[in-house]
Amino acid sequence: MERTLSIIKPDGVHRGLIGEVVNMLEQNDLNIVAMKMLYMTKPQAEGFYAVHRERPFFESLTDFMSSGPVVVMVLEGENVIARYRDLMGATNYKEAADGTIRQKFATDIEKNVVHGSDAPETASFEISYFFNRFEIIR
């Protein structure tokens, strides 16, 4: 079984989309094995997105991700990384396929409601950033 990290970003939480996103996950057989709400500090957001530190969007991204509460989840299932990325839709919501989370709910390329790991190595780092092994249902 593969695992991936899912984040409902501050815009999704602020707009009351937690239930809608969770419903879409469950309807697509993406099993939630851990979930919590938290408020990332700016240094925590910078640590999480450290791989993007040299990119021009790093400052605005970490400001945004520390601007309000987020919901972090661990999803588990066969090929879950690819399946969740398909369900999220393209980063640019204007290019996202019909019926995807971002096509339905995003308002901006940065305020695109959700984040998901892009590879097994990334997922491992991202999951361990927010969860210890006792918080994940086995």
N, CA, C and O atoms as CSV, one atom per row, in Angstrom:
chain,resi,resn,atom,element,x,y,z
A,1,MET,N,N,0.839,-1.194,0.000
A,1,MET,CA,C,0.000,0.000,0.000
A,1,MET,C,C,0.875,1.247,0.000
A,1,MET,O,O,1.861,1.342,0.732
A,2,GLU,N,N,0.497,2.169,-0.818
A,2,GLU,CA,C,1.217,3.439,-0.917
A,2,GLU,C,C,0.517,4.488,-0.053
A,2,GLU,O,O,-0.686,4.406,0.192
A,3,ARG,N,N,1.294,5.476,0.405
A,3,ARG,CA,C,0.728,6.582,1.187
A,3,ARG,C,C,1.131,7.909,0.562
A,3,ARG,O,O,2.169,8.020,-0.090
A,4,THR,N,N,0.295,8.904,0.773
A,4,THR,CA,C,0.589,10.255,0.333
A,4,THR,C,C,0.044,11.244,1.352
A,4,THR,O,O,-0.833,10.918,2.151
A,5,LEU,N,N,0.581,12.463,1.307
A,5,LEU,CA,C,0.078,13.518,2.172
A,5,LEU,C,C,-0.902,14.376,1.382
A,5,LEU,O,O,-0.684,14.676,0.209
A,6,SER,N,N,-1.963,14.757,2.036
A,6,SER,CA,C,-2.935,15.695,1.480
A,6,SER,C,C,-3.050,16.861,2.452
A,6,SER,O,O,-3.112,16.670,3.667
A,7,ILE,N,N,-3.077,18.069,1.902
A,7,ILE,CA,C,-3.331,19.250,2.726
A,7,ILE,C,C,-4.506,20.008,2.121
A,7,ILE,O,O,-4.523,20.298,0.925
A,8,ILE,N,N,-5.484,20.323,2.958
A,8,ILE,CA,C,-6.491,21.305,2.577
A,8,ILE,C,C,-5.914,22.633,3.043
A,8,ILE,O,O,-5.738,22.865,4.239
A,9,LYS,N,N,-5.625,23.495,2.086
A,9,LYS,CA,C,-4.901,24.740,2.345
A,9,LYS,C,C,-5.801,25.766,3.049
A,9,LYS,O,O,-7.014,25.577,3.147
A,10,PRO,N,N,-5.185,26.857,3.541
A,10,PRO,CA,C,-5.974,27.862,4.274
A,10,PRO,C,C,-7.197,28.388,3.525
A,10,PRO,O,O,-8.220,28.673,4.148
A,11,ASP,N,N,-7.111,28.521,2.210
A,11,ASP,CA,C,-8.281,29.013,1.466
A,11,ASP,C,C,-9.425,28.016,1.520
A,11,ASP,O,O,-10.585,28.413,1.630
A,12,GLY,N,N,-9.114,26.721,1.442
A,12,GLY,CA,C,-10.149,25.691,1.516
A,12,GLY,C,C,-10.787,25.620,2.892
A,12,GLY,O,O,-12.002,25.466,3.010
A,13,VAL,N,N,-9.966,25.734,3.941
A,13,VAL,CA,C,-10.490,25.719,5.308
A,13,VAL,C,C,-11.353,26.963,5.536
A,13,VAL,O,O,-12.473,26.861,6.035
A,14,HIS,N,N,-10.835,28.124,5.173
A,14,HIS,CA,C,-11.554,29.390,5.369
A,14,HIS,C,C,-12.903,29.398,4.644
A,14,HIS,O,O,-13.876,29.959,5.148
A,15,ARG,N,N,-12.962,28.784,3.475
A,15,ARG,CA,C,-14.189,28.774,2.681
A,15,ARG,C,C,-15.139,27.629,3.049
A,15,ARG,O,O,-16.177,27.459,2.409
A,16,GLY,N,N,-14.795,26.851,4.066
A,16,GLY,CA,C,-15.676,25.780,4.533
A,16,GLY,C,C,-15.750,24.589,3.595
A,16,GLY,O,O,-16.809,23.981,3.444
A,17,LEU,N,N,-14.622,24.248,2.958
A,17,LEU,CA,C,-14.612,23.165,1.972
A,17,LEU,C,C,-14.067,21.844,2.503
A,17,LEU,O,O,-13.904,20.896,1.734
A,18,ILE,N,N,-13.780,21.762,3.808
A,18,ILE,CA,C,-13.205,20.528,4.359
A,18,ILE,C,C,-14.097,19.331,4.043
A,18,ILE,O,O,-13.622,18.328,3.510
A,19,GLY,N,N,-15.362,19.427,4.364
A,19,GLY,CA,C,-16.287,18.311,4.140
A,19,GLY,C,C,-16.399,17.933,2.672
A,19,GLY,O,O,-16.452,16.750,2.336
A,20,GLU,N,N,-16.437,18.929,1.797
A,20,GLU,CA,C,-16.541,18.656,0.352
A,20,GLU,C,C,-15.306,17.914,-0.146
A,20,GLU,O,O,-15.418,16.962,-0.918
A,21,VAL,N,N,-14.112,18.356,0.302
A,21,VAL,CA,C,-12.884,17.694,-0.132
A,21,VAL,C,C,-12.829,16.273,0.425
A,21,VAL,O,O,-12.534,15.334,-0.315
A,22,VAL,N,N,-13.108,16.104,1.710
A,22,VAL,CA,C,-13.096,14.763,2.313
A,22,VAL,C,C,-14.101,13.862,1.594
A,22,VAL,O,O,-13.800,12.699,1.327
A,23,ASN,N,N,-15.268,14.374,1.283
A,23,ASN,CA,C,-16.266,13.597,0.552
A,23,ASN,C,C,-15.725,13.143,-0.808
A,23,ASN,O,O,-15.928,11.994,-1.201
A,24,MET,N,N,-15.042,14.034,-1.523
A,24,MET,CA,C,-14.473,13.653,-2.826
A,24,MET,C,C,-13.401,12.577,-2.661
A,24,MET,O,O,-13.301,11.669,-3.486
A,25,LEU,N,N,-12.597,12.676,-1.593
A,25,LEU,CA,C,-11.589,11.648,-1.334
A,25,LEU,C,C,-12.258,10.295,-1.118
A,25,LEU,O,O,-11.865,9.294,-1.717
A,26,GLU,N,N,-13.271,10.276,-0.257
A,26,GLU,CA,C,-13.950,9.022,0.066
A,26,GLU,C,C,-14.690,8.454,-1.139
A,26,GLU,O,O,-14.696,7.240,-1.340
A,27,GLN,N,N,-15.309,9.305,-1.935
A,27,GLN,CA,C,-16.018,8.835,-3.130
A,27,GLN,C,C,-15.068,8.232,-4.158
A,27,GLN,O,O,-15.485,7.453,-5.015
A,28,ASN,N,N,-13.796,8.592,-4.071
A,28,ASN,CA,C,-12.796,8.065,-4.996
A,28,ASN,C,C,-11.919,6.993,-4.354
A,28,ASN,O,O,-10.815,6.717,-4.823
A,29,ASP,N,N,-12.423,6.392,-3.274
A,29,ASP,CA,C,-11.741,5.281,-2.594
A,29,ASP,C,C,-10.317,5.609,-2.163
A,29,ASP,O,O,-9.428,4.761,-2.228
A,30,LEU,N,N,-10.109,6.854,-1.721
A,30,LEU,CA,C,-8.828,7.243,-1.144
A,30,LEU,C,C,-9.001,7.192,0.367
A,30,LEU,O,O,-9.697,8.024,0.948
A,31,ASN,N,N,-8.371,6.219,0.993
A,31,ASN,CA,C,-8.568,5.953,2.414
A,31,ASN,C,C,-7.783,6.926,3.280
A,31,ASN,O,O,-6.568,7.051,3.126
A,32,ILE,N,N,-8.460,7.610,4.179
A,32,ILE,CA,C,-7.825,8.524,5.120
A,32,ILE,C,C,-7.407,7.717,6.343
A,32,ILE,O,O,-8.250,7.148,7.037
A,33,VAL,N,N,-6.084,7.669,6.606
A,33,VAL,CA,C,-5.583,6.894,7.736
A,33,VAL,C,C,-5.018,7.788,8.842
A,33,VAL,O,O,-4.581,7.291,9.880
A,34,ALA,N,N,-5.026,9.100,8.622
A,34,ALA,CA,C,-4.657,10.080,9.654
A,34,ALA,C,C,-5.163,11.438,9.205
A,34,ALA,O,O,-5.169,11.747,8.014
A,35,MET,N,N,-5.597,12.265,10.189
A,35,MET,CA,C,-6.091,13.600,9.858
A,35,MET,C,C,-6.003,14.490,11.089
A,35,MET,O,O,-6.284,14.061,12.208
A,36,LYS,N,N,-5.603,15.752,10.855
A,36,LYS,CA,C,-5.646,16.743,11.928
A,36,LYS,C,C,-5.634,18.144,11.325
A,36,LYS,O,O,-5.190,18.364,10.198
A,37,MET,N,N,-6.143,19.087,12.129
A,37,MET,CA,C,-6.119,20.488,11.750
A,37,MET,C,C,-5.013,21.158,12.554
A,37,MET,O,O,-4.842,20.889,13.743
A,38,LEU,N,N,-4.263,22.035,11.887
A,38,LEU,CA,C,-3.205,22.768,12.564
A,38,LEU,C,C,-2.999,24.110,11.891
A,38,LEU,O,O,-3.531,24.378,10.814
A,39,TYR,N,N,-2.219,24.938,12.546
A,39,TYR,CA,C,-1.921,26.279,12.062
A,39,TYR,C,C,-0.407,26.343,11.941
A,39,TYR,O,O,0.286,26.443,12.953
A,40,MET,N,N,0.120,26.287,10.718
A,40,MET,CA,C,1.564,26.334,10.516
A,40,MET,C,C,2.097,27.737,10.786
A,40,MET,O,O,1.519,28.735,10.355
A,41,THR,N,N,3.200,27.790,11.501
A,41,THR,CA,C,3.904,29.058,11.641
A,41,THR,C,C,4.679,29.308,10.347
A,41,THR,O,O,4.849,28.400,9.534
A,42,LYS,N,N,5.140,30.523,10.165
A,42,LYS,CA,C,5.957,30.842,8.982
A,42,LYS,C,C,7.196,29.944,8.920
A,42,LYS,O,O,7.476,29.391,7.856
A,43,PRO,N,N,7.964,29.769,10.033
A,43,PRO,CA,C,9.123,28.857,9.969
A,43,PRO,C,C,8.740,27.408,9.637
A,43,PRO,O,O,9.486,26.722,8.938
A,44,GLN,N,N,7.592,26.938,10.125
A,44,GLN,CA,C,7.148,25.583,9.787
A,44,GLN,C,C,6.826,25.476,8.301
A,44,GLN,O,O,7.182,24.488,7.660
A,45,ALA,N,N,6.160,26.479,7.753
A,45,ALA,CA,C,5.850,26.479,6.317
A,45,ALA,C,C,7.135,26.531,5.501
A,45,ALA,O,O,7.249,25.855,4.478
A,46,GLU,N,N,8.103,27.329,5.947
A,46,GLU,CA,C,9.391,27.410,5.246
A,46,GLU,C,C,10.115,26.063,5.275
A,46,GLU,O,O,10.736,25.676,4.286
A,47,GLY,N,N,10.042,25.350,6.396
A,47,GLY,CA,C,10.652,24.025,6.488
A,47,GLY,C,C,9.970,23.025,5.580
A,47,GLY,O,O,10.628,22.220,4.921
A,48,PHE,N,N,8.653,23.079,5.548
A,48,PHE,CA,C,7.902,22.145,4.721
A,48,PHE,C,C,8.199,22.369,3.237
A,48,PHE,O,O,8.356,21.408,2.484
A,49,TYR,N,N,8.276,23.618,2.820
A,49,TYR,CA,C,8.495,23.959,1.414
A,49,TYR,C,C,9.957,24.309,1.121
A,49,TYR,O,O,10.231,25.010,0.147
A,50,ALA,N,N,10.899,23.837,1.945
A,50,ALA,CA,C,12.318,24.171,1.792
A,50,ALA,C,C,12.850,23.852,0.397
A,50,ALA,O,O,13.744,24.541,-0.094
A,51,VAL,N,N,12.321,22.834,-0.235
A,51,VAL,CA,C,12.761,22.457,-1.583
A,51,VAL,C,C,12.535,23.594,-2.589
A,51,VAL,O,O,13.195,23.642,-3.627
A,52,HIS,N,N,11.613,24.500,-2.287
A,52,HIS,CA,C,11.303,25.625,-3.173
A,52,HIS,C,C,11.961,26.938,-2.736
A,52,HIS,O,O,11.643,27.997,-3.277
A,53,ARG,N,N,12.869,26.877,-1.769
A,53,ARG,CA,C,13.449,28.084,-1.171
A,53,ARG,C,C,14.005,29.064,-2.201
A,53,ARG,O,O,13.900,30.273,-1.995
A,54,GLU,N,N,14.582,28.601,-3.278
A,54,GLU,CA,C,15.196,29.479,-4.288
A,54,GLU,C,C,14.208,29.950,-5.357
A,54,GLU,O,O,14.573,30.732,-6.234
A,55,ARG,N,N,12.996,29.491,-5.291
A,55,ARG,CA,C,12.004,29.868,-6.305
A,55,ARG,C,C,11.383,31.224,-5.983
A,55,ARG,O,O,11.295,31.606,-4.816
A,56,PRO,N,N,10.953,31.950,-7.008
A,56,PRO,CA,C,10.405,33.288,-6.779
A,56,PRO,C,C,9.097,33.292,-5.973
A,56,PRO,O,O,8.751,34.308,-5.370
A,57,PHE,N,N,8.384,32.191,-5.959
A,57,PHE,CA,C,7.093,32.125,-5.255
A,57,PHE,C,C,7.218,31.670,-3.807
A,57,PHE,O,O,6.212,31.614,-3.100
A,58,PHE,N,N,8.429,31.344,-3.344
A,58,PHE,CA,C,8.625,30.785,-2.003
A,58,PHE,C,C,8.031,31.675,-0.911
A,58,PHE,O,O,7.320,31.189,-0.031
A,59,GLU,N,N,8.319,32.966,-0.966
A,59,GLU,CA,C,7.860,33.891,0.076
A,59,GLU,C,C,6.339,33.965,0.115
A,59,GLU,O,O,5.742,33.875,1.188
A,60,SER,N,N,5.706,34.129,-1.045
A,60,SER,CA,C,4.241,34.237,-1.057
A,60,SER,C,C,3.593,32.906,-0.671
A,60,SER,O,O,2.561,32.889,0.000
A,61,LEU,N,N,4.196,31.792,-1.095
A,61,LEU,CA,C,3.661,30.470,-0.746
A,61,LEU,C,C,3.705,30.239,0.759
A,61,LEU,O,O,2.715,29.801,1.347
A,62,THR,N,N,4.836,30.527,1.387
A,62,THR,CA,C,4.953,30.280,2.823
A,62,THR,C,C,4.121,31.283,3.631
A,62,THR,O,O,3.606,30.947,4.697
A,63,ASP,N,N,3.991,32.517,3.120
A,63,ASP,CA,C,3.076,33.474,3.763
A,63,ASP,C,C,1.651,32.935,3.723
A,63,ASP,O,O,0.943,32.945,4.731
A,64,PHE,N,N,1.240,32.468,2.555
A,64,PHE,CA,C,-0.114,31.939,2.389
A,64,PHE,C,C,-0.351,30.718,3.268
A,64,PHE,O,O,-1.377,30.629,3.942
A,65,MET,N,N,0.586,29.780,3.267
A,65,MET,CA,C,0.381,28.540,4.014
A,65,MET,C,C,0.420,28.754,5.530
A,65,MET,O,O,-0.022,27.891,6.288
A,66,SER,N,N,0.936,29.877,5.967
A,66,SER,CA,C,0.932,30.191,7.398
A,66,SER,C,C,-0.110,31.258,7.737
A,66,SER,O,O,-0.074,31.841,8.821
A,67,SER,N,N,-1.035,31.512,6.813
A,67,SER,CA,C,-2.036,32.563,7.006
A,67,SER,C,C,-3.308,32.092,7.709
A,67,SER,O,O,-4.140,32.913,8.093
A,68,GLY,N,N,-3.464,30.795,7.879
A,68,GLY,CA,C,-4.661,30.259,8.517
A,68,GLY,C,C,-4.530,28.770,8.719
A,68,GLY,O,O,-3.545,28.171,8.287
A,69,PRO,N,N,-5.511,28.157,9.373
A,69,PRO,CA,C,-5.430,26.717,9.627
A,69,PRO,C,C,-5.487,25.902,8.334
A,69,PRO,O,O,-6.055,26.323,7.326
A,70,VAL,N,N,-4.877,24.724,8.407
A,70,VAL,CA,C,-4.900,23.741,7.323
A,70,VAL,C,C,-5.363,22.413,7.903
A,70,VAL,O,O,-5.320,22.208,9.116
A,71,VAL,N,N,-5.800,21.521,7.039
A,71,VAL,CA,C,-6.112,20.147,7.436
A,71,VAL,C,C,-5.127,19.248,6.708
A,71,VAL,O,O,-5.073,19.233,5.478
A,72,VAL,N,N,-4.346,18.496,7.484
A,72,VAL,CA,C,-3.383,17.562,6.900
A,72,VAL,C,C,-3.911,16.146,7.078
A,72,VAL,O,O,-4.460,15.792,8.122
A,73,MET,N,N,-3.731,15.345,6.030
A,73,MET,CA,C,-4.230,13.972,6.042
A,73,MET,C,C,-3.201,13.043,5.407
A,73,MET,O,O,-2.431,13.448,4.537
A,74,VAL,N,N,-3.203,11.811,5.850
A,74,VAL,CA,C,-2.456,10.757,5.186
A,74,VAL,C,C,-3.474,9.890,4.465
A,74,VAL,O,O,-4.423,9.388,5.067
A,75,LEU,N,N,-3.263,9.725,3.176
A,75,LEU,CA,C,-4.126,8.879,2.360
A,75,LEU,C,C,-3.368,7.607,2.031
A,75,LEU,O,O,-2.151,7.629,1.843
A,76,GLU,N,N,-4.085,6.504,1.964
A,76,GLU,CA,C,-3.448,5.210,1.699
A,76,GLU,C,C,-4.256,4.448,0.668
A,76,GLU,O,O,-5.485,4.514,0.649
A,77,GLY,N,N,-3.549,3.719,-0.193
A,77,GLY,CA,C,-4.217,2.877,-1.170
A,77,GLY,C,C,-3.272,2.514,-2.303
A,77,GLY,O,O,-2.134,2.980,-2.359
A,78,GLU,N,N,-3.760,1.681,-3.195
A,78,GLU,CA,C,-2.987,1.304,-4.374
A,78,GLU,C,C,-2.820,2.535,-5.264
A,78,GLU,O,O,-3.794,3.209,-5.597
A,79,ASN,N,N,-1.577,2.818,-5.643
A,79,ASN,CA,C,-1.283,3.923,-6.570
A,79,ASN,C,C,-1.895,5.247,-6.106
A,79,ASN,O,O,-2.327,6.055,-6.928
A,80,VAL,N,N,-1.931,5.468,-4.786
A,80,VAL,CA,C,-2.650,6.600,-4.204
A,80,VAL,C,C,-2.047,7.950,-4.589
A,80,VAL,O,O,-2.776,8.935,-4.699
A,81,ILE,N,N,-0.728,8.015,-4.797
A,81,ILE,CA,C,-0.121,9.293,-5.169
A,81,ILE,C,C,-0.671,9.764,-6.508
A,81,ILE,O,O,-1.139,10.896,-6.620
A,82,ALA,N,N,-0.619,8.919,-7.512
A,82,ALA,CA,C,-1.127,9.286,-8.846
A,82,ALA,C,C,-2.631,9.506,-8.825
A,82,ALA,O,O,-3.132,10.439,-9.453
A,83,ARG,N,N,-3.346,8.663,-8.114
A,83,ARG,CA,C,-4.805,8.795,-8.081
A,83,ARG,C,C,-5.224,10.106,-7.413
A,83,ARG,O,O,-6.152,10.769,-7.875
A,84,TYR,N,N,-4.537,10.483,-6.322
A,84,TYR,CA,C,-4.878,11.735,-5.658
A,84,TYR,C,C,-4.484,12.932,-6.518
A,84,TYR,O,O,-5.216,13.920,-6.579
A,85,ARG,N,N,-3.337,12.849,-7.179
A,85,ARG,CA,C,-2.919,13.956,-8.043
A,85,ARG,C,C,-3.916,14.144,-9.186
A,85,ARG,O,O,-4.210,15.275,-9.574
A,86,ASP,N,N,-4.433,13.050,-9.721
A,86,ASP,CA,C,-5.474,13.151,-10.759
A,86,ASP,C,C,-6.727,13.827,-10.201
A,86,ASP,O,O,-7.324,14.674,-10.865
A,87,LEU,N,N,-7.121,13.458,-8.989
A,87,LEU,CA,C,-8.318,14.041,-8.372
A,87,LEU,C,C,-8.111,15.517,-8.035
A,87,LEU,O,O,-9.048,16.310,-8.135
A,88,MET,N,N,-6.892,15.893,-7.635
A,88,MET,CA,C,-6.619,17.305,-7.339
A,88,MET,C,C,-6.779,18.162,-8.589
A,88,MET,O,O,-7.375,19.237,-8.530
A,89,GLY,N,N,-6.258,17.698,-9.708
A,89,GLY,CA,C,-6.256,18.491,-10.935
A,89,GLY,C,C,-4.979,19.299,-11.049
A,89,GLY,O,O,-4.171,19.332,-10.121
A,90,ALA,N,N,-4.799,19.941,-12.176
A,90,ALA,CA,C,-3.589,20.715,-12.447
A,90,ALA,C,C,-3.411,21.832,-11.424
A,90,ALA,O,O,-4.385,22.374,-10.902
A,91,THR,N,N,-2.151,22.167,-11.147
A,91,THR,CA,C,-1.839,23.256,-10.212
A,91,THR,C,C,-2.538,24.539,-10.635
A,91,THR,O,O,-3.101,25.255,-9.808
A,92,ASN,N,N,-2.494,24.819,-11.926
A,92,ASN,CA,C,-3.225,25.969,-12.460
A,92,ASN,C,C,-4.673,25.529,-12.653
A,92,ASN,O,O,-4.986,24.787,-13.584
A,93,TYR,N,N,-5.535,25.984,-11.784
A,93,TYR,CA,C,-6.929,25.539,-11.793
A,93,TYR,C,C,-7.625,25.782,-13.136
A,93,TYR,O,O,-8.605,25.107,-13.453
A,94,LYS,N,N,-7.132,26.730,-13.920
A,94,LYS,CA,C,-7.729,26.999,-15.237
A,94,LYS,C,C,-7.456,25.865,-16.216
A,94,LYS,O,O,-8.150,25.722,-17.223
A,95,GLU,N,N,-6.440,25.059,-15.913
A,95,GLU,CA,C,-6.084,23.914,-16.755
A,95,GLU,C,C,-6.556,22.589,-16.164
A,95,GLU,O,O,-6.340,21.534,-16.762
A,96,ALA,N,N,-7.192,22.632,-15.006
A,96,ALA,CA,C,-7.615,21.405,-14.318
A,96,ALA,C,C,-8.814,20.771,-15.029
A,96,ALA,O,O,-9.710,21.464,-15.510
A,97,ALA,N,N,-8.804,19.457,-15.080
A,97,ALA,CA,C,-9.886,18.706,-15.719
A,97,ALA,C,C,-11.197,18.881,-14.953
A,97,ALA,O,O,-11.206,19.105,-13.742
A,98,ASP,N,N,-12.290,18.774,-15.683
A,98,ASP,CA,C,-13.619,18.863,-15.078
A,98,ASP,C,C,-13.763,17.822,-13.968
A,98,ASP,O,O,-13.321,16.681,-14.102
A,99,GLY,N,N,-14.391,18.243,-12.872
A,99,GLY,CA,C,-14.666,17.344,-11.765
A,99,GLY,C,C,-13.535,17.195,-10.774
A,99,GLY,O,O,-13.679,16.485,-9.779
A,100,THR,N,N,-12.400,17.855,-11.025
A,100,THR,CA,C,-11.295,17.776,-10.075
A,100,THR,C,C,-11.505,18.800,-8.956
A,100,THR,O,O,-12.287,19.740,-9.096
A,101,ILE,N,N,-10.801,18.602,-7.862
A,101,ILE,CA,C,-10.938,19.502,-6.711
A,101,ILE,C,C,-10.604,20.936,-7.110
A,101,ILE,O,O,-11.351,21.865,-6.803
A,102,ARG,N,N,-9.491,21.104,-7.789
A,102,ARG,CA,C,-9.067,22.463,-8.145
A,102,ARG,C,C,-9.989,23.103,-9.180
A,102,ARG,O,O,-10.253,24.303,-9.108
A,103,GLN,N,N,-10.472,22.338,-10.119
A,103,GLN,CA,C,-11.401,22.895,-11.110
A,103,GLN,C,C,-12.675,23.367,-10.424
A,103,GLN,O,O,-13.236,24.400,-10.790
A,104,LYS,N,N,-13.131,22.615,-9.434
A,104,LYS,CA,C,-14.378,22.954,-8.753
A,104,LYS,C,C,-14.231,24.107,-7.768
A,104,LYS,O,O,-15.140,24.927,-7.639
A,105,PHE,N,N,-13.087,24.180,-7.066
A,105,PHE,CA,C,-13.017,25.071,-5.914
A,105,PHE,C,C,-11.913,26.131,-5.932
A,105,PHE,O,O,-12.018,27.111,-5.195
A,106,ALA,N,N,-10.862,25.979,-6.739
A,106,ALA,CA,C,-9.735,26.915,-6.694
A,106,ALA,C,C,-10.132,28.279,-7.249
A,106,ALA,O,O,-11.004,28.391,-8.112
A,107,THR,N,N,-9.472,29.307,-6.734
A,107,THR,CA,C,-9.744,30.677,-7.180
A,107,THR,C,C,-8.494,31.359,-7.714
A,107,THR,O,O,-8.567,32.491,-8.193
A,108,ASP,N,N,-7.341,30.683,-7.639
A,108,ASP,CA,C,-6.059,31.328,-7.921
A,108,ASP,C,C,-5.035,30.199,-8.042
A,108,ASP,O,O,-5.250,29.120,-7.489
A,109,ILE,N,N,-3.944,30.419,-8.741
A,109,ILE,CA,C,-2.934,29.363,-8.903
A,109,ILE,C,C,-2.307,28.969,-7.561
A,109,ILE,O,O,-1.908,27.819,-7.377
A,110,GLU,N,N,-2.219,29.917,-6.631
A,110,GLU,CA,C,-1.673,29.623,-5.303
A,110,GLU,C,C,-2.785,29.171,-4.356
A,110,GLU,O,O,-2.598,28.243,-3.569
A,111,LYS,N,N,-3.925,29.819,-4.436
A,111,LYS,CA,C,-5.066,29.453,-3.595
A,111,LYS,C,C,-5.867,28.379,-4.335
A,111,LYS,O,O,-6.989,28.601,-4.791
A,112,ASN,N,N,-5.242,27.219,-4.431
A,112,ASN,CA,C,-5.843,26.133,-5.210
A,112,ASN,C,C,-6.337,24.986,-4.327
A,112,ASN,O,O,-6.433,23.843,-4.773
A,113,VAL,N,N,-6.644,25.302,-3.090
A,113,VAL,CA,C,-7.394,24.470,-2.136
A,113,VAL,C,C,-6.621,23.285,-1.559
A,113,VAL,O,O,-6.729,23.024,-0.361
A,114,VAL,N,N,-5.855,22.568,-2.357
A,114,VAL,CA,C,-5.220,21.345,-1.858
A,114,VAL,C,C,-3.764,21.219,-2.297
A,114,VAL,O,O,-3.327,21.819,-3.279
A,115,HIS,N,N,-3.041,20.420,-1.535
A,115,HIS,CA,C,-1.667,20.034,-1.852
A,115,HIS,C,C,-1.612,18.518,-1.784
A,115,HIS,O,O,-2.324,17.900,-0.992
A,116,GLY,N,N,-0.767,17.921,-2.613
A,116,GLY,CA,C,-0.519,16.483,-2.544
A,116,GLY,C,C,0.916,16.174,-2.906
A,116,GLY,O,O,1.512,16.849,-3.746
A,117,SER,N,N,1.466,15.163,-2.279
A,117,SER,CA,C,2.836,14.730,-2.567
A,117,SER,C,C,2.950,14.308,-4.023
A,117,SER,O,O,1.987,13.832,-4.624
A,118,ASP,N,N,4.157,14.491,-4.589
A,118,ASP,CA,C,4.331,14.176,-6.008
A,118,ASP,C,C,5.110,12.894,-6.281
A,118,ASP,O,O,5.220,12.476,-7.434
A,119,ALA,N,N,5.652,12.262,-5.240
A,119,ALA,CA,C,6.438,11.037,-5.413
A,119,ALA,C,C,6.545,10.324,-4.062
A,119,ALA,O,O,6.324,10.941,-3.021
A,120,PRO,N,N,6.882,9.035,-4.070
A,120,PRO,CA,C,6.996,8.299,-2.802
A,120,PRO,C,C,7.988,8.921,-1.822
A,120,PRO,O,O,7.723,8.962,-0.620
A,121,GLU,N,N,9.134,9.410,-2.323
A,121,GLU,CA,C,10.134,10.013,-1.436
A,121,GLU,C,C,9.592,11.301,-0.820
A,121,GLU,O,O,9.774,11.552,0.371
A,122,THR,N,N,8.939,12.099,-1.624
A,122,THR,CA,C,8.331,13.336,-1.137
A,122,THR,C,C,7.257,13.015,-0.110
A,122,THR,O,O,7.182,13.652,0.940
A,123,ALA,N,N,6.428,12.028,-0.416
A,123,ALA,CA,C,5.351,11.635,0.498
A,123,ALA,C,C,5.919,11.216,1.849
A,123,ALA,O,O,5.377,11.586,2.891
A,124,SER,N,N,6.993,10.459,1.840
A,124,SER,CA,C,7.601,10.008,3.093
A,124,SER,C,C,8.049,11.196,3.940
A,124,SER,O,O,7.766,11.243,5.137
A,125,PHE,N,N,8.748,12.162,3.328
A,125,PHE,CA,C,9.182,13.361,4.045
A,125,PHE,C,C,7.975,14.151,4.548
A,125,PHE,O,O,7.924,14.540,5.714
A,126,GLU,N,N,7.008,14.384,3.666
A,126,GLU,CA,C,5.865,15.226,4.014
A,126,GLU,C,C,5.006,14.606,5.113
A,126,GLU,O,O,4.563,15.308,6.022
A,127,ILE,N,N,4.771,13.315,5.040
A,127,ILE,CA,C,3.987,12.642,6.080
A,127,ILE,C,C,4.696,12.757,7.424
A,127,ILE,O,O,4.074,13.088,8.434
A,128,SER,N,N,5.996,12.483,7.437
A,128,SER,CA,C,6.734,12.527,8.711
A,128,SER,C,C,6.874,13.952,9.237
A,128,SER,O,O,7.164,14.137,10.419
A,129,TYR,N,N,6.678,14.954,8.399
A,129,TYR,CA,C,6.736,16.350,8.847
A,129,TYR,C,C,5.566,16.667,9.783
A,129,TYR,O,O,5.696,17.481,10.698
A,130,PHE,N,N,4.432,16.021,9.546
A,130,PHE,CA,C,3.222,16.322,10.318
A,130,PHE,C,C,2.750,15.207,11.240
A,130,PHE,O,O,2.027,15.478,12.199
A,131,PHE,N,N,3.132,13.971,10.982
A,131,PHE,CA,C,2.608,12.835,11.742
A,131,PHE,C,C,3.717,11.940,12.257
A,131,PHE,O,O,4.718,11.712,11.578
A,132,ASN,N,N,3.524,11.435,13.470
A,132,ASN,CA,C,4.426,10.369,13.931
A,132,ASN,C,C,3.720,9.032,13.685
A,132,ASN,O,O,2.533,9.002,13.361
A,133,ARG,N,N,4.441,7.956,13.837
A,133,ARG,CA,C,3.895,6.645,13.457
A,133,ARG,C,C,2.705,6.214,14.301
A,133,ARG,O,O,1.931,5.354,13.883
A,134,PHE,N,N,2.549,6.807,15.493
A,134,PHE,CA,C,1.428,6.439,16.361
A,134,PHE,C,C,0.118,7.131,15.954
A,134,PHE,O,O,-0.959,6.754,16.413
A,135,GLU,N,N,0.223,8.128,15.105
A,135,GLU,CA,C,-0.961,8.884,14.675
A,135,GLU,C,C,-1.580,8.345,13.399
A,135,GLU,O,O,-2.628,8.824,12.968
A,136,ILE,N,N,-0.940,7.352,12.788
A,136,ILE,CA,C,-1.427,6.805,11.523
A,136,ILE,C,C,-2.047,5.443,11.787
A,136,ILE,O,O,-1.402,4.552,12.341
A,137,ILE,N,N,-3.291,5.291,11.391
A,137,ILE,CA,C,-4.016,4.030,11.586
A,137,ILE,C,C,-3.396,2.951,10.706
A,137,ILE,O,O,-3.147,3.174,9.521
A,138,ARG,N,N,-3.156,1.822,11.271
A,138,ARG,CA,C,-2.561,0.709,10.509
A,138,ARG,C,C,-3.616,-0.306,10.179
A,138,ARG,O,O,-3.323,-1.318,9.542
